C-alpha cells in the first residue's frame, strides 16, 4: 500500500525512513526530496527495481537513471579510471548539484539500462536524502515525474503523477525553495578530454572552470590548436573512410605529391582518414545518444 510520510515531523521522519529502507530492500520504488527536485529511487543493484523505476516514469532503457551516493569515497567503488580533474570537481561541488559521468566499474553486478559502460554519479546536498542513502547504499534516482511532465517539487506533486507505482513518499517540503523554479543538476561528461557539460543546471559553467579551466560548456567544441588551424587552411577535407565516426569529424589529410616521370605531373588524390569514435554516450534526454543519454538525464533530477 502506498504511504506518504511528513518528514518535517520527527516521528513520521523516522517511520518513513524505516519504511523506505524496507521498500528499497523489497525492490520497490520510493520518492524522496533532494537539493534540486524530488526523485523517484530504487535499488541501483537490482535490475528488477530499475525496470520498475523506468516503467513508473514511462521511460525506456535508452534513458538510464543517475545514481546517488551517500559519500564521496563511494565514487571509487562505482567508477573506474577516475580522472584527477573529476575528483577535483567532486571535492568542490559534492554534496551539491553536480552529476559526473564516469566509466562504470566493470565488475559491478547491475543493469541501469543502455549506459554504454558509463555511470552518472552525484552526492546530493540534502539531509533527508543522505540519511536514507546511508541506510540503503547507492540508489538509482530520476526526477519524480512522468516523462514529459514537470518535475515534482513536493512529494504530493510526485504522487499526482506516479500514484500507486511508488511504495513510499517522503515529504520534506518544497524543493529547492518555495516560489522558485525546479533546477536540475549540472551534468558533466568526464569520460572524455576535455570534459563537457551535457546539461546545464545548478552549478554554473564559470564555477566549474574555476576548478577545471578546460571544461567545455554545453554545445561547445574544443578549439583547434594553431597547427590544426594552419593545416585546415591548406589541406582539402577528407571524407570518412568505410564508417561514419561518432561525434568526431574527419581528419584532414595533405595531398600526396607524385613526381613527374617523362610526362606531365600526375595529381594524387588526397588520402582519406577519419578519427575513431570519440567516447561514450551519456545523460538523460536523455543518463544516451551522444554523451547525453547513457547515464544521466536531461530532465531535472
Secondary structure, 3 states (H helix, E strand, C coil): CCEEEECCCHHHHHHHHHHHHHHHHCCCCEEEECCCCEEEEEECCCHHHHHHHHHHHCCCCCCCCEEECCCHHHHHHHEECCCHHHHHHHHHHCCCCEEEEEEECCCCCCCCCCCCCEEEEECCCCHHHHHHHHHHCCEEEEECCCCCCCCCCCHHHHHHHHHHHCCEEEECCCCCCCCCCCCCCEEEECCCCCCEEEECCCCCHHHHHHHCCCCECCCCCCCCCHHHHHHHHHCCCCCCCCCCCCCCCECCCCCCECCCCCCCCCECCCCCCECCCCCCCECCCCCCCCECCCCCCCCCC
